[in-house]
Amino acid sequence: MRDVINYILFGWYPYVCLIVFLGGSLVRFDREQYTWRSGSSQLLRRRQLMWGSNLFHVGILVIFLGHFGGLLTPIWVFDLLGVPHGAKQVIAIVAGGIAGIACFIGLSLLVHRRLFDERIRTTSSFGDIAILLMLYAQLILGLATIPVSMGHLDGHEMVKFMTWAQGILTLNPGAAAQVADVNIIFKLHLMLGMTIFLVFPFTRLVHVWSAPVWYLGRQGYQVVRSRRTNRATSARPSAVPAE
């Protein structure tokens, strides 16, 4: 029974998440283009938003690129470059830990702002709060894997995850067996990560697809008019940084 459950969770479920992630994003873009955005509450607690958003986005981009490159780069490439599995493990722990801490601080500020400011909470949808808390939980799980990874500095555990991820993309039916005996904290991290991909098309996260390559260096000004300005359209609008 354990093997069957493991096969369902790490052999079938990844494909369900990938299909919904890609298909749902395409359908939403085709049918609901006016919802293809990130809702803005930038006029409230702007300083907290600025620090939280910048730390979160920098941290999450580093983490995502690290996971993407680390898991999907063929093992033979690292062997060809002469990078030992242990060295790759240490690099992942150090770089991921620094980015994770930055992301945790930023996301903590965003969660506090979203939940404890009554005006922001009132204008937030269930999806806004739910996806923020899911990302928060996933980040905490990711940071919790670091002490466990410290006990496997030979890098063999990381090879299991690389073989699993690459096996899923190459339709290898035995991929799930690669993570059958890993620590439960890793399994929870994988499960929640896949679930985030599953709900991605139904949340504000879809605005990621519209982010230009110069995202971090953007000026990003969004015109916001006050009530008085809306009544007198001839008034000059003010510009504030977009959320």
N, C-alpha and C positions, 0 to 999 in steps of 0.2 A: 504493500500500500504506500509506503514511503516513497518508493521509486516512481510510482504512478503519479503521486502528488507533485514530486519534483519535476517530472516530465511535463505535467500540465502547466505548472507555474513558470518553468524556465525553458520549455520546449515549444509549447503552444501559445501561451500568453504573450510572448514578445511579438509574434506575428499579428495577433489581434490588435495590439497597441500600435504597431507600425502601420497597419492598414487604416485604422481609424485616424491616426495622426496625419498621414498623407492625404487620404481620401477626404477626411473631414475638413482639412485646411483648404483643399481645392474647392469643395462644395461651398464652404462659407465665403470664399473669395468670389465665387461665381454668383452666389445668390444674395449675399448680405454684405456688399462692399461698404455700406455706410457704417457697419459695426466693426470694420477692420481698423481698429485704432486702440489706443490706450486712453482710458478715461482720465480726465485731468481734474486735480483738486489743488493745483499749484498755488493758488492765492492764500491757502491756509498753511501756516507753519512752514513757510518757504525755506528758512534756514535748515530746519530739521530735514525737510525733503531733499535739499541740495546735498547735504552730507550723506544722508542715507542712500539716495539714489546713485550718487557717484561711486561710493564704496561698494554698493551691491552690484552695480553693472560691471565695474572693473573686476571685482572678485569672481563673479559668475562667468564672465567671458574667459578668464584664465582657467577656471575649473572646467568649463565646457571644452575648451580647446585641448586641455590636458587629457581629459577623459577620451575625447574623440581620437586624438593622435595616439595616446597610449594604448587604447584598447584595439584600435583598428589597423595600426601599423603592423604588417606581418612580422612575426618573430625573427624570420631570417634576415630582415633588414637590420635589426639591432645586432644580430650575430655578425653580419657582414661589416658593420661599422665598429665592431669590437666593443660594444657596450654590454657589460655583464648584466644579468638579470638583477643582481643585488644592487648594482649602481643605479639602475633604472628605478628600483624600488625606493631607494633613498632619495633620489631626485623627486619622485612623485610625492613622497611624504613631506619633504621640505617645501617644495613649491606649492603643493596642494594645501599644506597647512597654513602657509602665509596668506594665500588667496582665500582660503576658507575663513580665516579669522577676519580679514577685511570684509568679506561678504557677510559674515555673521553680524559684525557691528552695524553695517549698513542695513541689513534686513531687520535687525532688532529695532533700529530707529524707525523704519517704515512700518513695522508691525505695531509699535507703540503709537505712532502717529495715527494709523488707520483705526485702531481699536479704542484709544483713550481720548481722542478728540471727538466730542459728540457730534459736531457739525460734519466732520469727515465720515464718521461711522454712519450717520444718517443717510448720506448721499452715496454710500458704498453698496453695491449689490452683494448678494450672497456669493456669487462667483468671485468677486474681487477679494473678499476676505478668505474664502476657501482656498484659492490658489496661492495666496500669500502664506497661509498657514501650512499648506502642503510643501511649499518651497522651504519654509523655515524648518519643518520636521525633517525634510530630506537633507538639508545642510547640517543639522545636528547629528543625524545618522552618519553622514559622511565624515564629520570631525571625530565621531566616536570610533570609526574604523582605524584611525591613526594609531592608538595604543595597541590594537590587535595586530596591525601591520608591523609594528615595531618588533613583534615576536617572530616575524617571518622575513628577516632582512636578506635571506638568500634569493628572494624574488620568485620562488616557485608558486606561491599563491597567486601572484599577479599574472603569471603565465596561464593559470587556469582561467582567469577572467578574460584574458586576451583570446584564448582558444575558444571559449564559450561565445564571446561577442562575434568573432570572425566566423564561427561555425553557424551562428544564426543567420548571418548575412549570406553565407554560401549554401544555405539550406541543408546543413549537415544534421541528420536526424539524431545523432548521438551527442549533440552539443550540450544538452541539459545535464548529462552525466558529469561534465567538467566541474560543475559547481555543487554537486550533490553533497559533498562532505565539508564545504567551507563553513566558517563561523556564521551563526545566525544573524549577526549584525550586518554582515555583507549581504545575506539573502534579503533582509528587510530593506536595505539600501537599494538593491537591484529592483525589488518589487515596487517600491514607492517611486523610483525613477521611471520605470516603465509605465506606471499609472499616471504620472504627470504627462507623459507623451500621449496617453490615452485621452485625457481630458483637455489637452492643449487646444484643439480646434474650437472648444466651447468657452474659452476664456479670453481675457485681454492679452494673453501671451501671443496671439496671432500677429500682433504688431511687430514681432521680431522679424517676420518675413519681409517687412517693408523697411527695415533698418538699412541705411546706406553703409557702404564700407568705411566712410569717414565718420561713423556714428559718434565715436568718442571725442572727436575734435569739432563737432558741429557747433554752430552758434545757436541754432534751434529756437528762434523766437516765435511765439504764438500770440496773435493779436487777441486781446481780451477787452471787451467794452463793459463799462459800468452801466448801471441802470439809467443814469442821467444821460450818458453818451448814447445809449440805445434810443432814447426819446429824441435826442437832437443828433441826427446822423451826420451833421456837419462838424460835430466836435471831433477833435483829433484823438485817435485811439492810442492807448498806451500799450507798450510791448513788454512782455515778461518772458523769461526762459520757460520753454515747454517742459512738462514733467517727464 
